[in-house]
Structures are given as structure tokens and as C-alpha cells.
Amino acid sequence: MRSRKALPLFYLVLLPLVWMGTASGHGRKKSSSIPFMSLTFKRTVKNQIVPVPESSVPNSLHHVLLGVDGMLYASSFITNEVYRAVVDERGAWQWFRVVSKGTGVDGPTGLAVDKDLRLYVASFGTDQILRYDTVTGSLIDIFINDEEGKLDCPEGLLLLEDRLLVASFLNDRVVSYRLDGSFQEIFSAGWYMDGPQVMLFHPKTNSIFISSYHRDKIVKVDATTGKKQGEFGGKELSRPVGLAAAPDDTVLCSSHKSNEILRYNASTGIFLDVFAAGHGLWAPTGIAMSSDLVLFVGTFLDGLRRYSFWR
């Protein structure tokens, strides 16, 4: 059952719109995965990848990902869609809707793309992880269909070589699944998570950073054992969401409530400076850094913004 923990402001605004008139299975025990999956597929429409003008991309974006295919992906919680963008030969951005409403997802949040170019989408309202073909747009399967309450409103996804980690927002844990979709273990859990949002692997210390939305902290856990190693973030950090690695062993974090992108030393956790603020940066959510050092920032009401790291 869903816990009584307070949801972030953007969810309190958006959830009534997402769940109005839907038959979300979240919070109800499902008798069998087979009939539930059958019902899910029957009520969905065929998904297709559709080119769209940038002006039609929703202003409210949540998680942002740069996939292994070099494309930028962004989930839109309010419209039940996922978009992607790629730069064409003229240097212009071309946008596509890769997941449409009515194709199985209920409140898309976390994203991942594997080496076989399959897109993983966390479905916040149904405690599922769905997979889509990034070439054809077809819904491949319900990769994870939680029936035992291990997940409660999944958020960030972190795809590693041997497992998929899922941040479970309402029960303060990170759940590990094998690459065949089977449950592996509760990787990390505790009060210190308090609304885990996004995860970021830090290879230098073999750690995983996890943004704790309700504690205004970035939690650091061992990437092998999941054991807590520490945390950082002070009064400057207010409702952290997105995380991105940056040059010189630094990490960027979106401070949702203070409308800023903050920079920290990734090894020590020391706060360095405010990377971006103002000029229309309103309620930043997911962030991603490209190989040419452009930071992409999803926002609650201002769409996707771009910043050069060497500004």
C-alpha cells in the first residue's frame, strides 16, 4: 500500500491529471502477473516514434538522460510521454516522441538505454519498469512488474553492467534487479534515503550518489554493497533531484526548490559554487552532461534548458 509520505510539489500538482480516469494498478495486490500483463497490453495502443516540432515538447519535464546511442531523452510526467532529441547534420535539434500516452506507462519518471538500444521507463503510478524499442517504438514488455511491494513509486534508474538499480521513492530504498528482470536484492535502504530520486555512479570512489529529496542531502553508498558511506549537502541544497558528473571530479545537482544548479567536489562532498541560477531557470529537475560539456536541464515549467560548462 502507498505510504503517507508527502509527495514533491510537482507530483501533487500533476498526479490528479495523470491518474484522472485511469485504472492504475498501483496500491492494489495483483493476483497474477500474467492476467495483469494481459490487461495492460489490451488497454494500450501501439506505440510509434513520431517527429515533433520543438515547440510541441511539454514545458514540464522530469528525468533527463543521455543514452548510449548519443541521443537525449526526457520524460514528461504530466503528459505520460517520453521525448528524445538528436542534432542533425545542419546542427539543428530534431525532436521525436518515442513513448506516447496510452501505451502502458503511468507517470514516466526514470529512464535508461541499454547496449541493445532498448529504452527502460519507470512507471511511477503502477510500480513497473517498461521497455520500448528505440528504433521502432514498439512496447517490448513489462520488464519489472512489482507484485510484492518492493517498489513504491519508482523514480531514477541506474543501469550497470550486471544489474538495474531502481530508486523507490515512497519506501526509501534502492532495489536491485538482474538483467533478466528478476528481483536480486534490496540494494540499499534506510531513513536516510527519504525520497530517493536520482542515482549517479562515481567510479573514482566506487560509489553511487543518491539524491534524497526530503532530507536535502546527497547520499553516498558503496556501489558493490549498497552500504552507506556518507552524505553531503547543506543549507544551500533544497529538494535535490537531478545529478550529473562534471569535469575535475565535480558533481552537479539540481536544487528544485531554490531554482539552482549547484556544484560539489565529488570525492569530498564540499560545496563549491552555484553553477546556474536565474534567467528563467524555474524548478529544475533532471540533468545530464554531454561529452562536449553541455549541461541539459529539465524544468517543471520552462522545458529543456542548455548550459555550457565552460561559460
KETORDREN-806836 format. One line per field, with one value per residue (C-alpha): residue in three letters; x, y, z. Coordinates in nm, 4 decimals. Example, Ala and Ser with C-alpha at 12.3 -4.5 7.8 and 13.67 -1.06 7.14 Angstrom:
2
type [ala | ser]
u [1.2300 | 1.3670]
v [-0.4500 | -0.1060]
w [0.7800 | 0.7140]
***
This chain:
311
type [met | arg | ser | arg | lys | ala | leu | pro | leu | phe | tyr | leu | val | leu | leu | pro | leu | val | trp | met | gly | thr | ala | ser | gly | his | gly | arg | lys | lys | ser | ser | ser | ile | pro | phe | met | ser | leu | thr | phe | lys | arg | thr | val | lys | asn | gln | ile | val | pro | val | pro | glu | ser | ser | val | pro | asn | ser | leu | his | his | val | leu | leu | gly | val | asp | gly | met | leu | tyr | ala | ser | ser | phe | ile | thr | asn | glu | val | tyr | arg | ala | val | val | asp | glu | arg | gly | ala | trp | gln | trp | phe | arg | val | val | ser | lys | gly | thr | gly | val | asp | gly | pro | thr | gly | leu | ala | val | asp | lys | asp | leu | arg | leu | tyr | val | ala | ser | phe | gly | thr | asp | gln | ile | leu | arg | tyr | asp | thr | val | thr | gly | ser | leu | ile | asp | ile | phe | ile | asn | asp | glu | glu | gly | lys | leu | asp | cys | pro | glu | gly | leu | leu | leu | leu | glu | asp | arg | leu | leu | val | ala | ser | phe | leu | asn | asp | arg | val | val | ser | tyr | arg | leu | asp | gly | ser | phe | gln | glu | ile | phe | ser | ala | gly | trp | tyr | met | asp | gly | pro | gln | val | met | leu | phe | his | pro | lys | thr | asn | ser | ile | phe | ile | ser | ser | tyr | his | arg | asp | lys | ile | val | lys | val | asp | ala | thr | thr | gly | lys | lys | gln | gly | glu | phe | gly | gly | lys | glu | leu | ser | arg | pro | val | gly | leu | ala | ala | ala | pro | asp | asp | thr | val | leu | cys | ser | ser | his | lys | ser | asn | glu | ile | leu | arg | tyr | asn | ala | ser | thr | gly | ile | phe | leu | asp | val | phe | ala | ala | gly | his | gly | leu | trp | ala | pro | thr | gly | ile | ala | met | ser | ser | asp | leu | val | leu | phe | val | gly | thr | phe | leu | asp | gly | leu | arg | arg | tyr | ser | phe | trp | arg]
u [0.0000 | 0.1110 | 0.2696 | 0.1603 | 0.4858 | 0.4390 | 0.4955 | 0.7004 | 0.5097 | 0.5301 | 0.3626 | 0.0866 | 0.0059 | 0.0413 | -0.0902 | -0.4592 | -0.4106 | -0.2193 | -0.4473 | -0.7822 | -0.9898 | -0.7098 | -0.7148 | -0.3742 | -0.2814 | -0.0580 | -0.1503 | -0.3596 | -0.2365 | -0.2364 | -0.3340 | -0.1052 | 0.1478 | 0.0037 | -0.3529 | -0.2284 | 0.0111 | -0.2673 | -0.4936 | -0.2138 | -0.1493 | -0.5196 | -0.5818 | -0.2786 | -0.2403 | 0.0502 | 0.3413 | 0.5265 | 0.8175 | 0.6858 | 0.8848 | 0.7562 | 0.8474 | 1.0412 | 0.7532 | 0.5296 | 0.7634 | 0.5996 | 0.7310 | 0.7164 | 0.9967 | 1.1218 | 1.4144 | 1.6735 | 1.9145 | 2.1920 | 2.1666 | 2.4396 | 2.3012 | 2.4089 | 2.0528 | 1.8918 | 1.5817 | 1.3359 | 1.0283 | 0.7127 | 0.5238 | 0.2213 | 0.1573 | 0.2602 | 0.5161 | 0.8885 | 1.0731 | 1.4177 | 1.6333 | 1.9309 | 2.1402 | 2.1131 | 2.3830 | 2.2916 | 2.3463 | 1.9741 | 1.7888 | 1.5364 | 1.2750 | 1.0777 | 0.8071 | 0.9301 | 0.6657 | 0.3098 | 0.0263 | -0.1873 | 0.0996 | 0.1358 | 0.3236 | 0.1517 | 0.3614 | 0.7022 | 0.9998 | 1.3415 | 1.4996 | 1.7799 | 1.9001 | 2.0940 | 2.3541 | 2.0804 | 1.9076 | 1.6118 | 1.4588 | 1.3655 | 1.0936 | 0.9896 | 0.6118 | 0.5512 | 0.1807 | 0.1984 | 0.5300 | 0.6570 | 0.9556 | 0.8594 | 1.0866 | 1.0465 | 1.2345 | 1.4183 | 1.4225 | 1.0590 | 0.8996 | 0.7245 | 0.6493 | 0.8710 | 0.7497 | 0.6806 | 1.0341 | 0.9566 | 0.6049 | 0.6267 | 0.3627 | 0.5188 | 0.5571 | 0.9320 | 0.8741 | 0.6529 | 0.6560 | 0.9807 | 1.1952 | 1.5540 | 1.7056 | 2.0754 | 2.1759 | 2.5052 | 2.6925 | 2.5293 | 2.2131 | 1.9447 | 1.9020 | 1.5642 | 1.5085 | 1.1805 | 1.0547 | 0.7908 | 0.9578 | 1.3097 | 1.5109 | 1.7055 | 1.6053 | 1.8389 | 1.7165 | 1.9085 | 1.9278 | 1.6575 | 1.4158 | 1.4182 | 1.4498 | 1.8015 | 1.8049 | 1.7168 | 2.0423 | 2.0250 | 1.7548 | 1.7052 | 1.5574 | 1.8498 | 1.7174 | 1.3869 | 1.2538 | 1.5324 | 1.5155 | 1.8213 | 2.1338 | 2.4790 | 2.7770 | 3.1093 | 3.3861 | 3.6739 | 3.5402 | 3.3267 | 3.0269 | 2.6724 | 2.5280 | 2.1546 | 1.9566 | 1.7365 | 1.4500 | 1.3034 | 1.6313 | 1.8005 | 2.1051 | 2.3092 | 2.3655 | 2.6783 | 2.6664 | 2.9141 | 2.8499 | 2.9109 | 2.7431 | 2.4965 | 2.6255 | 2.6053 | 2.9423 | 2.8353 | 2.6305 | 2.6733 | 2.4697 | 2.3991 | 2.1556 | 2.2307 | 2.0569 | 1.6769 | 1.4869 | 1.7583 | 1.6560 | 1.8996 | 2.2671 | 2.5375 | 2.9123 | 3.1251 | 3.4989 | 3.7612 | 3.5913 | 3.2845 | 2.9160 | 2.6235 | 2.2886 | 1.9597 | 1.8158 | 1.4477 | 1.3112 | 1.5842 | 1.5881 | 1.9604 | 2.2184 | 2.4840 | 2.8372 | 3.0182 | 3.3523 | 3.2520 | 3.5180 | 3.4930 | 3.1327 | 3.2437 | 3.0076 | 3.1913 | 2.9538 | 2.6265 | 2.6705 | 2.3455 | 2.0563 | 1.8013 | 1.7246 | 1.4194 | 1.5629 | 1.2478 | 1.2184 | 1.4970 | 1.4526 | 1.6626 | 2.0060 | 2.2580 | 2.6072 | 2.7135 | 3.0620 | 3.1153 | 3.0324 | 2.6858 | 2.4535 | 2.0911 | 1.8391 | 1.4767 | 1.2452 | 0.8957 | 0.7568 | 1.0333 | 1.1052 | 1.4612 | 1.7467 | 2.1096 | 2.4241 | 2.7862 | 3.0145 | 3.2932 | 3.0787]
v [0.0000 | 0.3537 | 0.5231 | 0.8545 | 1.0321 | 1.3708 | 1.3788 | 1.6538 | 1.9652 | 1.8846 | 1.5470 | 1.6995 | 1.9257 | 1.6628 | 1.3392 | 1.4317 | 1.4979 | 1.1751 | 0.9452 | 1.1039 | 0.8390 | 0.5795 | 0.2280 | 0.2347 | -0.0909 | 0.0789 | 0.0080 | -0.2953 | -0.6515 | -0.8251 | -1.1913 | -1.2943 | -1.1288 | -1.2992 | -1.1656 | -0.8247 | -0.8039 | -0.9202 | -0.6404 | -0.3877 | -0.4832 | -0.4869 | -0.1360 | 0.0173 | 0.1482 | 0.0697 | 0.2981 | 0.4683 | 0.7095 | 1.0377 | 1.3508 | 1.6630 | 2.0331 | 2.1522 | 2.3876 | 2.0881 | 1.9346 | 1.9790 | 2.2554 | 2.0204 | 1.7641 | 1.5314 | 1.2919 | 1.3642 | 1.1077 | 1.0990 | 0.7451 | 0.5137 | 0.5885 | 0.9524 | 1.0804 | 1.2956 | 1.1524 | 1.3344 | 1.2047 | 1.4143 | 1.3045 | 1.5220 | 1.4026 | 1.0351 | 1.0693 | 1.0375 | 1.2513 | 1.2383 | 1.4802 | 1.4481 | 1.7032 | 1.6666 | 1.7322 | 2.1034 | 2.1334 | 2.1718 | 1.9811 | 1.7278 | 1.6091 | 1.2861 | 1.1482 | 0.7968 | 0.6979 | 0.8206 | 0.8389 | 0.5273 | 0.2898 | 0.1412 | 0.3921 | 0.5754 | 0.8747 | 0.8203 | 0.9085 | 0.7386 | 0.6379 | 0.4104 | 0.2812 | -0.0462 | -0.1589 | -0.3232 | 0.0172 | -0.0732 | 0.2132 | 0.1428 | 0.3672 | 0.3759 | 0.3929 | 0.5858 | 0.5026 | 0.1261 | 0.0245 | -0.1125 | -0.0761 | -0.0942 | -0.1478 | 0.0087 | -0.0463 | 0.2807 | 0.2008 | 0.1042 | 0.2489 | -0.0802 | -0.1724 | -0.4759 | -0.5877 | -0.5043 | -0.5738 | -0.5424 | -0.5866 | -0.5474 | -0.7539 | -0.7802 | -0.4178 | -0.3957 | -0.0846 | 0.2058 | 0.4772 | 0.4111 | 0.7089 | 0.7027 | 0.4107 | 0.3232 | 0.0544 | -0.1129 | -0.3985 | -0.6680 | -0.5143 | -0.2475 | -0.0289 | 0.1355 | 0.4181 | 0.3560 | 0.6954 | 0.6220 | 0.3408 | 0.4869 | 0.2180 | 0.1225 | -0.2141 | -0.4264 | -0.6416 | -0.8819 | -0.8047 | -1.0627 | -0.8586 | -1.0897 | -0.9462 | -0.9609 | -0.7757 | -0.4634 | -0.2938 | -0.0072 | 0.1169 | 0.3381 | 0.6548 | 0.8500 | 0.7935 | 0.9762 | 1.0158 | 0.8890 | 1.0479 | 1.0046 | 0.7861 | 0.8556 | 0.6180 | 0.7695 | 0.5367 | 0.7106 | 0.6026 | 0.3086 | 0.4866 | 0.5682 | 0.9102 | 0.9255 | 1.2495 | 1.2456 | 1.4806 | 1.5188 | 1.5367 | 1.7854 | 1.5590 | 1.3640 | 1.0193 | 0.8238 | 0.4409 | 0.1700 | 0.0637 | -0.3020 | -0.3490 | -0.0586 | 0.0308 | 0.3993 | 0.5757 | 0.9300 | 1.2225 | 1.5858 | 1.8981 | 2.1873 | 2.4775 | 2.5674 | 2.2484 | 2.2492 | 1.9499 | 1.7865 | 1.5915 | 1.5550 | 1.4566 | 1.4761 | 1.4155 | 1.7135 | 1.7756 | 1.7993 | 1.5384 | 1.7519 | 1.6642 | 1.8899 | 1.8705 | 2.0420 | 2.2194 | 2.2091 | 2.4491 | 2.7151 | 2.7153 | 2.6479 | 2.4016 | 2.3502 | 2.2151 | 1.9902 | 1.8147 | 1.4553 | 1.2952 | 1.5234 | 1.6475 | 2.0071 | 2.2669 | 2.4675 | 2.7158 | 2.7854 | 2.6666 | 2.8154 | 3.0232 | 3.2763 | 3.3755 | 3.1512 | 2.8516 | 2.7536 | 2.4336 | 2.2283 | 1.8512 | 1.6041 | 1.6997 | 1.5359 | 1.6329 | 1.5641 | 1.4625 | 1.8139 | 1.9577 | 2.0918 | 2.0530 | 1.9748 | 2.0681 | 1.9617 | 2.2020 | 2.1971 | 2.4824 | 2.6015 | 2.2953 | 2.1921 | 2.4371 | 2.4116 | 2.5438 | 2.5313 | 2.4049 | 2.6409 | 2.9510]
w [0.0000 | -0.0642 | 0.2338 | 0.3823 | 0.2998 | 0.1371 | -0.2365 | -0.4040 | -0.5033 | -0.8743 | -0.8117 | -0.6010 | -0.8941 | -1.1639 | -1.0128 | -1.0323 | -1.4032 | -1.4629 | -1.2628 | -1.3502 | -1.5191 | -1.5297 | -1.3910 | -1.2280 | -1.0579 | -0.8001 | -0.4404 | -0.5280 | -0.4978 | -0.8336 | -0.8300 | -1.1158 | -1.3421 | -1.6496 | -1.6360 | -1.5274 | -1.8205 | -2.0492 | -1.9301 | -1.9710 | -2.3298 | -2.4191 | -2.2973 | -2.4689 | -2.8208 | -3.0499 | -2.9800 | -3.2635 | -3.2846 | -3.4227 | -3.5220 | -3.3480 | -3.3562 | -3.0531 | -2.9727 | -2.9019 | -2.6428 | -2.2991 | -2.0745 | -1.7759 | -1.7949 | -1.5253 | -1.5740 | -1.8440 | -1.9893 | -2.2482 | -2.3814 | -2.5056 | -2.8536 | -2.8124 | -2.8008 | -2.5346 | -2.3644 | -2.1372 | -1.9550 | -1.9233 | -1.6140 | -1.6798 | -2.0374 | -1.9937 | -2.2714 | -2.3362 | -2.5898 | -2.7431 | -2.9405 | -3.1734 | -3.3588 | -3.7377 | -3.9986 | -4.0027 | -3.6287 | -3.5600 | -3.2909 | -3.4158 | -3.1639 | -3.1549 | -2.9282 | -2.8506 | -2.5931 | -2.6354 | -2.3855 | -2.3711 | -2.4460 | -2.0983 | -1.8851 | -1.5976 | -1.4890 | -1.6566 | -1.4402 | -1.4600 | -1.7925 | -1.9133 | -2.2502 | -2.2770 | -2.5317 | -2.7397 | -2.7691 | -2.5519 | -2.3556 | -1.9924 | -1.8468 | -1.4804 | -1.4397 | -1.1170 | -1.0925 | -1.1497 | -0.9881 | -1.3168 | -1.5478 | -1.9158 | -2.2142 | -2.5572 | -2.8825 | -2.9597 | -3.3328 | -3.3942 | -3.0803 | -3.0028 | -2.6431 | -2.5862 | -2.2453 | -1.8839 | -1.7682 | -1.3981 | -1.2640 | -0.8864 | -0.7102 | -0.3649 | -0.2604 | -0.3119 | -0.5222 | -0.4234 | -0.6899 | -0.8821 | -0.9742 | -1.1003 | -1.2908 | -1.2960 | -1.5443 | -1.4521 | -1.6208 | -1.4105 | -1.2674 | -1.2875 | -0.9803 | -0.9182 | -0.6679 | -0.4849 | -0.3754 | -0.1129 | 0.0811 | 0.0883 | -0.0830 | -0.3913 | -0.5352 | -0.7479 | -1.0382 | -1.2578 | -1.6277 | -1.6951 | -1.4807 | -1.1780 | -0.8280 | -0.6870 | -0.3548 | -0.1618 | -0.2520 | -0.0042 | 0.2323 | 0.5342 | 0.6748 | 0.5314 | 0.1775 | 0.2469 | -0.1048 | -0.3306 | -0.6750 | -0.8981 | -0.8810 | -1.0243 | -1.0339 | -0.9217 | -1.0458 | -0.8659 | -0.5253 | -0.6490 | -0.5018 | -0.6012 | -0.5218 | -0.4479 | -0.4199 | -0.1082 | -0.1890 | 0.1605 | 0.3545 | 0.1202 | 0.1002 | -0.1493 | -0.0010 | -0.0892 | -0.0821 | -0.1786 | -0.5396 | -0.4547 | -0.1166 | -0.1007 | 0.2460 | 0.3316 | 0.3188 | 0.3930 | 0.2695 | 0.1733 | 0.1098 | 0.3453 | 0.3681 | 0.0076 | -0.1158 | -0.1242 | -0.2649 | -0.4774 | -0.7868 | -1.0787 | -1.0612 | -1.3283 | -1.3351 | -1.4391 | -1.5052 | -1.2308 | -1.0114 | -0.9507 | -0.9429 | -1.0310 | -0.8534 | -0.9333 | -0.6309 | -0.7210 | -0.4616 | -0.4827 | -0.8661 | -0.8928 | -1.0190 | -0.7514 | -0.7817 | -0.5318 | -0.5085 | -0.5781 | -0.3569 | -0.0526 | -0.0800 | -0.0289 | -0.1782 | -0.4441 | -0.6051 | -0.7826 | -1.1410 | -1.2766 | -1.1423 | -1.2618 | -1.6212 | -1.6373 | -1.4535 | -1.2661 | -1.0587 | -1.2239 | -1.2224 | -1.4234 | -1.5579 | -1.7920 | -1.9091 | -2.2685 | -2.3843 | -2.5227 | -2.1790 | -2.2399 | -1.9412 | -2.0240 | -1.7557 | -1.7414 | -1.5594 | -1.4160 | -1.6268 | -1.8575 | -2.0717 | -2.1501 | -2.0925 | -2.2071 | -2.0374 | -2.1451 | -1.8701 | -1.9807 | -1.9768]
***
